[in-house]
Amino acid sequence: MLIYFLYKILYIYYLYISKHHYGEWKMPALFTVPGIVSGRFLGLILNILIFIVVWIFIRNPKPVHIRRVPGLDAIDEAVGRCAEMGKPFVFSPGIASSFGYWTVAALSVMGHVAKLCVRSGTRFIVPLGGADGVAIVREVAADIVKSAYTLEGRPEDFTMDDLPFLSGQQFAYAGGFVGILQRVRPGATILLGGMAEAMSICEVSNAVGAITISAGSYISNLAVLACASDYILIGEEEPAAGAYLSDNPRQRYSIRVQDYSKWIIIAMVIIGIIFVNMGNPFFKNLLAT
Amino acid sequence: MAELLKSREFNLAVMIIFFCLTFFPYFLSIPGYDVEKNISSKVQLIVGLITPFTVILAIYSQYRRGFNAFNKRQRGWWLKVYMLFCIASMLIFYVVWGKLSGPYYWVTLAVISPLSTINYGVIFFYMASTTARAFKARNLKALLLLVAGFIVFMDQAPLTGLYTTIFNPVAVFLNDTLVGSVTRTFTICSTIGGLVYGVRVLLGLETGAMGVTEKKEA
């Protein structure tokens, strides 16, 4: 009876949305500010606000409790496993279709992992590839790995052969990546940044018995990676990973801003729901300001 | 000079200048200044100029790795030889006869297209194997996820969607309401994370973007 009732509710909902189109979400701004592009005032204020709050947090760091992220905690374990088994560690900062913040965040994590690998004497392989920004990513990645070797006092062990450039095309990149996994049989694989053919890479990584840690940079990839990986970083966990793994208290404290921002967003969503259901366009107009 | 160009301060200064050149004109209305036509297009042009190097880089890298594999007789070295032969043929056909020539098309149709098709076929098997692993409802949440996935699957797969119309309202509800809200949550969280990360980069705390590994603070 209950199931039938729920089904009926969903059926009514289905009939409702099939009749009503969503339409274009374009509301008039509540007000305009001279000198500021219409509809971008609130965005500017929020950006400046976040900048100021992060700056204040960074200047006055306090010991802070950060929620554990299993995917990031597993990095140490993965490096240790590679060192014990004498297997290499494969890290990918993504296909880098553009030098976006996902790629840059992945490079921040890569610095940390590279240091751990060099310290434990684990071979560190970084397959690189992608489109537009990849020539830049390759140089940046090489500098990061090289400086990790230098900092650990083993600059002579660095070789560009461990940072192979595979291809600018996603299938060729995935094919090359999978080939490396099959040949070197790593102990662990990390896939961060924007990944193409994540399914192929994750499955092969799993098949060769490597611990697989991945991050989904877009929602469609997330489900696939969640099924195929041992650990997954979701949403803002990847951009925050560099600070999370860092020993720097200033960086770690800045992560709190994300939590506060999320509370503000949740409050805005609740207020928005109330206003919309009351039929008052004030909040929509405010967001369009 | 090289030291200066690679220094953290110089890179940070360049980053801040470009940030200001793109960030403020986006929000502030400056008469006669179109951010999308000025700064963004120029940066894209620079990236566009760099892009051709990736092709050269890829060819160089593949040949270097291929010769290494051949010399060491690594596992699958003969596949490397085949790949290098294909790259060389495509290059020669392109340079001598052009992109619209028969030989170039032949390599595209006889080598690249079948391999791409195989890739898709392999992905299908990988999806099946991943799904098999995911079909383990170890707790209530996993069970709910599995049931939701099954309903959406039954509705969206071509044949089952035709014969199991009973799932349609539930699948539409799941897709439009739950998936929509989850997507927005993901986007909001990622954007906030990106913003805070961006501020850390601009303040010089995240050195990864500049190719520098941070030293441990004393």
Interface residues (C-beta under 8 A of the other chain):
Chain A: Y7 L10 Y11 Y13 Y14 I17 S18 G35 I36 V37 R40 F41 G43 L44 N47 I50 F51 V54 W55 I58 F99 Y101 V104 A105 L107 S108 V109 M110 G111 A114 K115 G129 G130 A131 D132 G133 V134 A135 I136 R138 E139 V140 A141 A142 D143 I144 S147 A148 L151 D161 P164 F165 L166 S167 G168 F171 A174 G175 G179 Q182 R183 E197 M199 S200 C202 E203 S217 I219 L222 V224 C227 A228 I234 G235 E236 E237 E238 P239 A240 G242 A243 S246 D247 N248 R250 Q251 S254 I255 V257 Q258 S261 K262 I265
Chain B: K6 F23 Y26 F27 L28 S29 V47 G48 I50 T51 F53 T54 V55 L57 A58 Y60 S61 Q62 R64 R65 N68 Q74 R75 G76 L115 S116 N119 V122 I123 Y126 M127 S129 T130 T131 R133 A134 N168 P169 V170 V172 F173 D176 V182 T183 T185 F186 T187 I188 C189 S190 I192 G193 G194 L195 V196 Y197 G198 V199 R200 V201 L203 L205 E206 T207 G208 A209 M210 G211 V212 T213 E214 K215 K216 E217
